[in-house]
Amino acid sequence: MNKQTITAIVVVIVVFIGGILMARNGSTRVVENTAAVTGDNTVNTTPIAPDVSNLIYLADPSADAMVFSPLEVFGEARGTWYFEGSFPVHLYDANGVLIGKGVAEAAGDWMTEEFVPFSVTMDFAAPQTETGTLVLFKDNPSGDPANDLKLVTPVKFDLASVE
């Protein structure tokens, strides 16, 4: 092979690898309000999380909605988000304190890769802050952190209505 052919092959390989890397990086985005749960039921915020919009859709509550106890949560998630037809849902105040949790249940056959409706109604303790975070966790029975995914939505509390 001559020098020009080798150069052309190297350029094609570099362009191909660059395209793969760009495609992989395009699958994530910056999300302001993501959360990681610690062992003491507090939540630490981080600036980067995978985009899960192709896996789960939260119909209610919407971002920054005023929420009250009991909280009704519903939407749709792909069957792969569930394990045995359910997944955990947690509610945190702005200090990262867990104030409520529940289990969202599939309202249909979850043994699919299509979207399946879900709902959960959960009571929560009186928050100490005016804002908080609703976290819908992909059920991960393996415990492998590589399989951890979550949808995080900011919410507001009406402290005047809290007893």
PyMOL commands that place a pseudoatom at each C-alpha (Angstrom):
pseudoatom trace, name=CA, resn=MET, resi=1, chain=A, elem=C, hetatm=0, pos=[0.000, 0.000, 0.000]
pseudoatom trace, name=CA, resn=ASN, resi=2, chain=A, elem=C, hetatm=0, pos=[1.172, 3.475, -0.729]
pseudoatom trace, name=CA, resn=LYS, resi=3, chain=A, elem=C, hetatm=0, pos=[1.317, 6.363, 1.704]
pseudoatom trace, name=CA, resn=GLN, resi=4, chain=A, elem=C, hetatm=0, pos=[-1.868, 8.041, 0.366]
pseudoatom trace, name=CA, resn=THR, resi=5, chain=A, elem=C, hetatm=0, pos=[-3.940, 4.875, 0.820]
pseudoatom trace, name=CA, resn=ILE, resi=6, chain=A, elem=C, hetatm=0, pos=[-2.739, 4.436, 4.407]
pseudoatom trace, name=CA, resn=THR, resi=7, chain=A, elem=C, hetatm=0, pos=[-3.512, 8.093, 5.158]
pseudoatom trace, name=CA, resn=ALA, resi=8, chain=A, elem=C, hetatm=0, pos=[-7.023, 7.723, 3.693]
pseudoatom trace, name=CA, resn=ILE, resi=9, chain=A, elem=C, hetatm=0, pos=[-7.681, 4.604, 5.819]
pseudoatom trace, name=CA, resn=VAL, resi=10, chain=A, elem=C, hetatm=0, pos=[-6.499, 6.369, 8.984]
pseudoatom trace, name=CA, resn=VAL, resi=11, chain=A, elem=C, hetatm=0, pos=[-8.765, 9.365, 8.238]
pseudoatom trace, name=CA, resn=VAL, resi=12, chain=A, elem=C, hetatm=0, pos=[-11.792, 7.082, 7.708]
pseudoatom trace, name=CA, resn=ILE, resi=13, chain=A, elem=C, hetatm=0, pos=[-11.099, 5.258, 10.990]
pseudoatom trace, name=CA, resn=VAL, resi=14, chain=A, elem=C, hetatm=0, pos=[-10.707, 8.523, 12.925]
pseudoatom trace, name=CA, resn=VAL, resi=15, chain=A, elem=C, hetatm=0, pos=[-13.949, 9.923, 11.466]
pseudoatom trace, name=CA, resn=PHE, resi=16, chain=A, elem=C, hetatm=0, pos=[-15.788, 6.665, 12.264]
pseudoatom trace, name=CA, resn=ILE, resi=17, chain=A, elem=C, hetatm=0, pos=[-14.569, 6.601, 15.877]
pseudoatom trace, name=CA, resn=GLY, resi=18, chain=A, elem=C, hetatm=0, pos=[-15.380, 10.301, 16.274]
pseudoatom trace, name=CA, resn=GLY, resi=19, chain=A, elem=C, hetatm=0, pos=[-18.934, 9.664, 15.046]
pseudoatom trace, name=CA, resn=ILE, resi=20, chain=A, elem=C, hetatm=0, pos=[-19.407, 6.873, 17.572]
pseudoatom trace, name=CA, resn=LEU, resi=21, chain=A, elem=C, hetatm=0, pos=[-18.134, 9.051, 20.417]
pseudoatom trace, name=CA, resn=MET, resi=22, chain=A, elem=C, hetatm=0, pos=[-20.377, 11.947, 19.394]
pseudoatom trace, name=CA, resn=ALA, resi=23, chain=A, elem=C, hetatm=0, pos=[-23.405, 9.646, 19.249]
pseudoatom trace, name=CA, resn=ARG, resi=24, chain=A, elem=C, hetatm=0, pos=[-22.660, 8.264, 22.723]
pseudoatom trace, name=CA, resn=ASN, resi=25, chain=A, elem=C, hetatm=0, pos=[-22.190, 11.729, 24.220]
pseudoatom trace, name=CA, resn=GLY, resi=26, chain=A, elem=C, hetatm=0, pos=[-25.447, 12.858, 22.645]
pseudoatom trace, name=CA, resn=SER, resi=27, chain=A, elem=C, hetatm=0, pos=[-27.351, 10.353, 24.803]
pseudoatom trace, name=CA, resn=THR, resi=28, chain=A, elem=C, hetatm=0, pos=[-26.783, 12.348, 27.985]
pseudoatom trace, name=CA, resn=ARG, resi=29, chain=A, elem=C, hetatm=0, pos=[-27.710, 15.888, 28.948]
pseudoatom trace, name=CA, resn=VAL, resi=30, chain=A, elem=C, hetatm=0, pos=[-27.251, 18.212, 31.876]
pseudoatom trace, name=CA, resn=VAL, resi=31, chain=A, elem=C, hetatm=0, pos=[-30.154, 18.144, 34.320]
pseudoatom trace, name=CA, resn=GLU, resi=32, chain=A, elem=C, hetatm=0, pos=[-30.236, 20.726, 37.095]
pseudoatom trace, name=CA, resn=ASN, resi=33, chain=A, elem=C, hetatm=0, pos=[-32.222, 18.787, 39.691]
pseudoatom trace, name=CA, resn=THR, resi=34, chain=A, elem=C, hetatm=0, pos=[-30.921, 15.239, 39.767]
pseudoatom trace, name=CA, resn=ALA, resi=35, chain=A, elem=C, hetatm=0, pos=[-30.475, 13.307, 42.975]
pseudoatom trace, name=CA, resn=ALA, resi=36, chain=A, elem=C, hetatm=0, pos=[-28.492, 10.486, 44.536]
pseudoatom trace, name=CA, resn=VAL, resi=37, chain=A, elem=C, hetatm=0, pos=[-29.849, 8.825, 47.660]
pseudoatom trace, name=CA, resn=THR, resi=38, chain=A, elem=C, hetatm=0, pos=[-27.419, 8.130, 50.495]
pseudoatom trace, name=CA, resn=GLY, resi=39, chain=A, elem=C, hetatm=0, pos=[-27.666, 5.439, 53.147]
pseudoatom trace, name=CA, resn=ASP, resi=40, chain=A, elem=C, hetatm=0, pos=[-29.202, 7.803, 55.701]
pseudoatom trace, name=CA, resn=ASN, resi=41, chain=A, elem=C, hetatm=0, pos=[-32.215, 8.633, 53.485]
pseudoatom trace, name=CA, resn=THR, resi=42, chain=A, elem=C, hetatm=0, pos=[-30.895, 12.024, 52.428]
pseudoatom trace, name=CA, resn=VAL, resi=43, chain=A, elem=C, hetatm=0, pos=[-30.404, 13.152, 48.862]
pseudoatom trace, name=CA, resn=ASN, resi=44, chain=A, elem=C, hetatm=0, pos=[-27.330, 14.774, 47.330]
pseudoatom trace, name=CA, resn=THR, resi=45, chain=A, elem=C, hetatm=0, pos=[-27.763, 16.803, 44.163]
pseudoatom trace, name=CA, resn=THR, resi=46, chain=A, elem=C, hetatm=0, pos=[-25.483, 16.341, 41.183]
pseudoatom trace, name=CA, resn=PRO, resi=47, chain=A, elem=C, hetatm=0, pos=[-25.420, 18.325, 37.925]
pseudoatom trace, name=CA, resn=ILE, resi=48, chain=A, elem=C, hetatm=0, pos=[-25.322, 15.472, 35.377]
pseudoatom trace, name=CA, resn=ALA, resi=49, chain=A, elem=C, hetatm=0, pos=[-27.737, 12.586, 34.818]
pseudoatom trace, name=CA, resn=PRO, resi=50, chain=A, elem=C, hetatm=0, pos=[-28.787, 10.382, 31.942]
pseudoatom trace, name=CA, resn=ASP, resi=51, chain=A, elem=C, hetatm=0, pos=[-31.745, 11.539, 29.898]
pseudoatom trace, name=CA, resn=VAL, resi=52, chain=A, elem=C, hetatm=0, pos=[-34.575, 9.115, 30.707]
pseudoatom trace, name=CA, resn=SER, resi=53, chain=A, elem=C, hetatm=0, pos=[-37.293, 10.895, 28.703]
pseudoatom trace, name=CA, resn=ASN, resi=54, chain=A, elem=C, hetatm=0, pos=[-37.448, 7.963, 26.275]
pseudoatom trace, name=CA, resn=LEU, resi=55, chain=A, elem=C, hetatm=0, pos=[-38.091, 5.581, 29.213]
pseudoatom trace, name=CA, resn=ILE, resi=56, chain=A, elem=C, hetatm=0, pos=[-40.555, 7.331, 31.528]
pseudoatom trace, name=CA, resn=TYR, resi=57, chain=A, elem=C, hetatm=0, pos=[-43.056, 10.184, 31.373]
pseudoatom trace, name=CA, resn=LEU, resi=58, chain=A, elem=C, hetatm=0, pos=[-44.506, 11.868, 34.469]
pseudoatom trace, name=CA, resn=ALA, resi=59, chain=A, elem=C, hetatm=0, pos=[-47.984, 13.242, 33.740]
pseudoatom trace, name=CA, resn=ASP, resi=60, chain=A, elem=C, hetatm=0, pos=[-48.684, 14.525, 37.252]
pseudoatom trace, name=CA, resn=PRO, resi=61, chain=A, elem=C, hetatm=0, pos=[-47.335, 16.266, 39.191]
pseudoatom trace, name=CA, resn=SER, resi=62, chain=A, elem=C, hetatm=0, pos=[-45.598, 18.511, 36.695]
pseudoatom trace, name=CA, resn=ALA, resi=63, chain=A, elem=C, hetatm=0, pos=[-42.284, 20.215, 37.445]
pseudoatom trace, name=CA, resn=ASP, resi=64, chain=A, elem=C, hetatm=0, pos=[-42.583, 22.850, 40.199]
pseudoatom trace, name=CA, resn=ALA, resi=65, chain=A, elem=C, hetatm=0, pos=[-46.214, 21.893, 40.935]
pseudoatom trace, name=CA, resn=MET, resi=66, chain=A, elem=C, hetatm=0, pos=[-47.661, 22.525, 44.397]
pseudoatom trace, name=CA, resn=VAL, resi=67, chain=A, elem=C, hetatm=0, pos=[-48.142, 19.107, 46.033]
pseudoatom trace, name=CA, resn=PHE, resi=68, chain=A, elem=C, hetatm=0, pos=[-50.181, 18.014, 49.048]
pseudoatom trace, name=CA, resn=SER, resi=69, chain=A, elem=C, hetatm=0, pos=[-50.453, 14.827, 51.079]
pseudoatom trace, name=CA, resn=PRO, resi=70, chain=A, elem=C, hetatm=0, pos=[-51.660, 12.373, 49.957]
pseudoatom trace, name=CA, resn=LEU, resi=71, chain=A, elem=C, hetatm=0, pos=[-49.720, 12.843, 46.725]
pseudoatom trace, name=CA, resn=GLU, resi=72, chain=A, elem=C, hetatm=0, pos=[-51.095, 11.224, 43.578]
pseudoatom trace, name=CA, resn=VAL, resi=73, chain=A, elem=C, hetatm=0, pos=[-48.427, 10.423, 40.987]
pseudoatom trace, name=CA, resn=PHE, resi=74, chain=A, elem=C, hetatm=0, pos=[-49.138, 9.031, 37.549]
pseudoatom trace, name=CA, resn=GLY, resi=75, chain=A, elem=C, hetatm=0, pos=[-47.629, 8.736, 34.104]
pseudoatom trace, name=CA, resn=GLU, resi=76, chain=A, elem=C, hetatm=0, pos=[-46.208, 6.120, 31.766]
pseudoatom trace, name=CA, resn=ALA, resi=77, chain=A, elem=C, hetatm=0, pos=[-42.994, 4.103, 31.799]
pseudoatom trace, name=CA, resn=ARG, resi=78, chain=A, elem=C, hetatm=0, pos=[-41.571, 1.549, 29.436]
pseudoatom trace, name=CA, resn=GLY, resi=79, chain=A, elem=C, hetatm=0, pos=[-41.952, -2.018, 30.669]
pseudoatom trace, name=CA, resn=THR, resi=80, chain=A, elem=C, hetatm=0, pos=[-38.193, -2.173, 31.229]
pseudoatom trace, name=CA, resn=TRP, resi=81, chain=A, elem=C, hetatm=0, pos=[-38.532, 0.489, 33.989]
pseudoatom trace, name=CA, resn=TYR, resi=82, chain=A, elem=C, hetatm=0, pos=[-40.573, -1.938, 36.134]
pseudoatom trace, name=CA, resn=PHE, resi=83, chain=A, elem=C, hetatm=0, pos=[-39.647, -5.062, 38.040]
pseudoatom trace, name=CA, resn=GLU, resi=84, chain=A, elem=C, hetatm=0, pos=[-42.576, -7.369, 38.709]
pseudoatom trace, name=CA, resn=GLY, resi=85, chain=A, elem=C, hetatm=0, pos=[-44.879, -4.517, 37.656]
pseudoatom trace, name=CA, resn=SER, resi=86, chain=A, elem=C, hetatm=0, pos=[-43.673, -1.847, 40.077]
pseudoatom trace, name=CA, resn=PHE, resi=87, chain=A, elem=C, hetatm=0, pos=[-40.939, 0.658, 40.920]
pseudoatom trace, name=CA, resn=PRO, resi=88, chain=A, elem=C, hetatm=0, pos=[-40.089, 2.860, 43.951]
pseudoatom trace, name=CA, resn=VAL, resi=89, chain=A, elem=C, hetatm=0, pos=[-41.057, 6.535, 44.287]
pseudoatom trace, name=CA, resn=HIS, resi=90, chain=A, elem=C, hetatm=0, pos=[-39.552, 8.850, 46.927]
pseudoatom trace, name=CA, resn=LEU, resi=91, chain=A, elem=C, hetatm=0, pos=[-40.293, 12.425, 47.987]
pseudoatom trace, name=CA, resn=TYR, resi=92, chain=A, elem=C, hetatm=0, pos=[-37.578, 14.588, 49.559]
pseudoatom trace, name=CA, resn=ASP, resi=93, chain=A, elem=C, hetatm=0, pos=[-37.634, 18.075, 51.003]
pseudoatom trace, name=CA, resn=ALA, resi=94, chain=A, elem=C, hetatm=0, pos=[-35.010, 20.605, 49.885]
pseudoatom trace, name=CA, resn=ASN, resi=95, chain=A, elem=C, hetatm=0, pos=[-32.716, 19.498, 52.730]
pseudoatom trace, name=CA, resn=GLY, resi=96, chain=A, elem=C, hetatm=0, pos=[-32.605, 16.027, 51.190]
pseudoatom trace, name=CA, resn=VAL, resi=97, chain=A, elem=C, hetatm=0, pos=[-34.721, 14.467, 53.943]
pseudoatom trace, name=CA, resn=LEU, resi=98, chain=A, elem=C, hetatm=0, pos=[-36.961, 11.595, 52.819]
pseudoatom trace, name=CA, resn=ILE, resi=99, chain=A, elem=C, hetatm=0, pos=[-40.516, 12.628, 53.758]
pseudoatom trace, name=CA, resn=GLY, resi=100, chain=A, elem=C, hetatm=0, pos=[-42.524, 10.056, 51.793]
pseudoatom trace, name=CA, resn=LYS, resi=101, chain=A, elem=C, hetatm=0, pos=[-42.206, 6.951, 49.705]
pseudoatom trace, name=CA, resn=GLY, resi=102, chain=A, elem=C, hetatm=0, pos=[-44.411, 4.606, 47.775]
pseudoatom trace, name=CA, resn=VAL, resi=103, chain=A, elem=C, hetatm=0, pos=[-44.454, 1.977, 45.080]
pseudoatom trace, name=CA, resn=ALA, resi=104, chain=A, elem=C, hetatm=0, pos=[-45.795, 2.841, 41.635]
pseudoatom trace, name=CA, resn=GLU, resi=105, chain=A, elem=C, hetatm=0, pos=[-47.810, 0.001, 40.106]
pseudoatom trace, name=CA, resn=ALA, resi=106, chain=A, elem=C, hetatm=0, pos=[-48.240, -0.755, 36.420]
pseudoatom trace, name=CA, resn=ALA, resi=107, chain=A, elem=C, hetatm=0, pos=[-51.827, -0.369, 35.220]
pseudoatom trace, name=CA, resn=GLY, resi=108, chain=A, elem=C, hetatm=0, pos=[-51.360, -2.910, 32.463]
pseudoatom trace, name=CA, resn=ASP, resi=109, chain=A, elem=C, hetatm=0, pos=[-49.120, -5.624, 31.116]
pseudoatom trace, name=CA, resn=TRP, resi=110, chain=A, elem=C, hetatm=0, pos=[-45.597, -4.452, 31.974]
pseudoatom trace, name=CA, resn=MET, resi=111, chain=A, elem=C, hetatm=0, pos=[-43.897, -7.349, 30.150]
pseudoatom trace, name=CA, resn=THR, resi=112, chain=A, elem=C, hetatm=0, pos=[-43.229, -5.147, 27.127]
pseudoatom trace, name=CA, resn=GLU, resi=113, chain=A, elem=C, hetatm=0, pos=[-40.817, -2.516, 25.873]
pseudoatom trace, name=CA, resn=GLU, resi=114, chain=A, elem=C, hetatm=0, pos=[-43.752, -0.175, 25.184]
pseudoatom trace, name=CA, resn=PHE, resi=115, chain=A, elem=C, hetatm=0, pos=[-45.063, 2.518, 27.547]
pseudoatom trace, name=CA, resn=VAL, resi=116, chain=A, elem=C, hetatm=0, pos=[-47.314, 1.241, 30.347]
pseudoatom trace, name=CA, resn=PRO, resi=117, chain=A, elem=C, hetatm=0, pos=[-49.380, 3.560, 32.605]
pseudoatom trace, name=CA, resn=PHE, resi=118, chain=A, elem=C, hetatm=0, pos=[-48.476, 3.699, 36.315]
pseudoatom trace, name=CA, resn=SER, resi=119, chain=A, elem=C, hetatm=0, pos=[-49.837, 5.334, 39.437]
pseudoatom trace, name=CA, resn=VAL, resi=120, chain=A, elem=C, hetatm=0, pos=[-49.130, 5.621, 43.138]
pseudoatom trace, name=CA, resn=THR, resi=121, chain=A, elem=C, hetatm=0, pos=[-50.787, 7.523, 45.974]
pseudoatom trace, name=CA, resn=MET, resi=122, chain=A, elem=C, hetatm=0, pos=[-48.556, 8.220, 48.940]
pseudoatom trace, name=CA, resn=ASP, resi=123, chain=A, elem=C, hetatm=0, pos=[-48.785, 10.109, 52.193]
pseudoatom trace, name=CA, resn=PHE, resi=124, chain=A, elem=C, hetatm=0, pos=[-45.850, 12.243, 53.234]
pseudoatom trace, name=CA, resn=ALA, resi=125, chain=A, elem=C, hetatm=0, pos=[-44.626, 13.891, 56.413]
pseudoatom trace, name=CA, resn=ALA, resi=126, chain=A, elem=C, hetatm=0, pos=[-44.764, 17.648, 56.898]
pseudoatom trace, name=CA, resn=PRO, resi=127, chain=A, elem=C, hetatm=0, pos=[-41.860, 19.168, 54.959]
pseudoatom trace, name=CA, resn=GLN, resi=128, chain=A, elem=C, hetatm=0, pos=[-39.502, 21.645, 56.596]
pseudoatom trace, name=CA, resn=THR, resi=129, chain=A, elem=C, hetatm=0, pos=[-38.835, 23.457, 53.313]
pseudoatom trace, name=CA, resn=GLU, resi=130, chain=A, elem=C, hetatm=0, pos=[-40.989, 25.105, 50.645]
pseudoatom trace, name=CA, resn=THR, resi=131, chain=A, elem=C, hetatm=0, pos=[-39.524, 22.986, 47.842]
pseudoatom trace, name=CA, resn=GLY, resi=132, chain=A, elem=C, hetatm=0, pos=[-38.581, 19.389, 47.345]
pseudoatom trace, name=CA, resn=THR, resi=133, chain=A, elem=C, hetatm=0, pos=[-37.847, 16.651, 44.859]
pseudoatom trace, name=CA, resn=LEU, resi=134, chain=A, elem=C, hetatm=0, pos=[-39.953, 13.762, 43.598]
pseudoatom trace, name=CA, resn=VAL, resi=135, chain=A, elem=C, hetatm=0, pos=[-37.767, 10.844, 42.467]
pseudoatom trace, name=CA, resn=LEU, resi=136, chain=A, elem=C, hetatm=0, pos=[-39.048, 7.913, 40.386]
pseudoatom trace, name=CA, resn=PHE, resi=137, chain=A, elem=C, hetatm=0, pos=[-36.452, 5.140, 40.443]
pseudoatom trace, name=CA, resn=LYS, resi=138, chain=A, elem=C, hetatm=0, pos=[-36.079, 2.483, 37.763]
pseudoatom trace, name=CA, resn=ASP, resi=139, chain=A, elem=C, hetatm=0, pos=[-36.471, -0.731, 39.721]
pseudoatom trace, name=CA, resn=ASN, resi=140, chain=A, elem=C, hetatm=0, pos=[-33.043, -2.355, 39.902]
pseudoatom trace, name=CA, resn=PRO, resi=141, chain=A, elem=C, hetatm=0, pos=[-33.188, -5.715, 41.690]
pseudoatom trace, name=CA, resn=SER, resi=142, chain=A, elem=C, hetatm=0, pos=[-29.610, -6.468, 40.626]
pseudoatom trace, name=CA, resn=GLY, resi=143, chain=A, elem=C, hetatm=0, pos=[-28.254, -3.683, 42.833]
pseudoatom trace, name=CA, resn=ASP, resi=144, chain=A, elem=C, hetatm=0, pos=[-25.704, -2.932, 40.095]
pseudoatom trace, name=CA, resn=PRO, resi=145, chain=A, elem=C, hetatm=0, pos=[-25.137, 0.866, 40.033]
pseudoatom trace, name=CA, resn=ALA, resi=146, chain=A, elem=C, hetatm=0, pos=[-24.700, 0.640, 36.250]
pseudoatom trace, name=CA, resn=ASN, resi=147, chain=A, elem=C, hetatm=0, pos=[-28.446, -0.147, 36.059]
pseudoatom trace, name=CA, resn=ASP, resi=148, chain=A, elem=C, hetatm=0, pos=[-29.528, 2.777, 38.273]
pseudoatom trace, name=CA, resn=LEU, resi=149, chain=A, elem=C, hetatm=0, pos=[-31.772, 5.305, 36.546]
pseudoatom trace, name=CA, resn=LYS, resi=150, chain=A, elem=C, hetatm=0, pos=[-34.215, 7.838, 37.920]
pseudoatom trace, name=CA, resn=LEU, resi=151, chain=A, elem=C, hetatm=0, pos=[-36.546, 10.628, 36.906]
pseudoatom trace, name=CA, resn=VAL, resi=152, chain=A, elem=C, hetatm=0, pos=[-36.228, 13.645, 39.182]
pseudoatom trace, name=CA, resn=THR, resi=153, chain=A, elem=C, hetatm=0, pos=[-38.857, 16.393, 39.328]
pseudoatom trace, name=CA, resn=PRO, resi=154, chain=A, elem=C, hetatm=0, pos=[-38.808, 19.528, 41.508]
pseudoatom trace, name=CA, resn=VAL, resi=155, chain=A, elem=C, hetatm=0, pos=[-41.994, 20.187, 43.514]
pseudoatom trace, name=CA, resn=LYS, resi=156, chain=A, elem=C, hetatm=0, pos=[-43.307, 22.875, 45.886]
pseudoatom trace, name=CA, resn=PHE, resi=157, chain=A, elem=C, hetatm=0, pos=[-45.024, 22.571, 49.270]
pseudoatom trace, name=CA, resn=ASP, resi=158, chain=A, elem=C, hetatm=0, pos=[-47.595, 24.928, 50.802]
pseudoatom trace, name=CA, resn=LEU, resi=159, chain=A, elem=C, hetatm=0, pos=[-46.169, 25.226, 54.306]
pseudoatom trace, name=CA, resn=ALA, resi=160, chain=A, elem=C, hetatm=0, pos=[-49.187, 27.279, 55.417]
pseudoatom trace, name=CA, resn=SER, resi=161, chain=A, elem=C, hetatm=0, pos=[-51.440, 24.252, 54.894]
pseudoatom trace, name=CA, resn=VAL, resi=162, chain=A, elem=C, hetatm=0, pos=[-49.162, 21.875, 56.839]
pseudoatom trace, name=CA, resn=GLU, resi=163, chain=A, elem=C, hetatm=0, pos=[-50.379, 21.026, 60.321]
for i in range(1, 163): cmd.bond("trace and resi %d" % i, "trace and resi %d" % (i + 1))
show_as sticks, trace
zoom trace
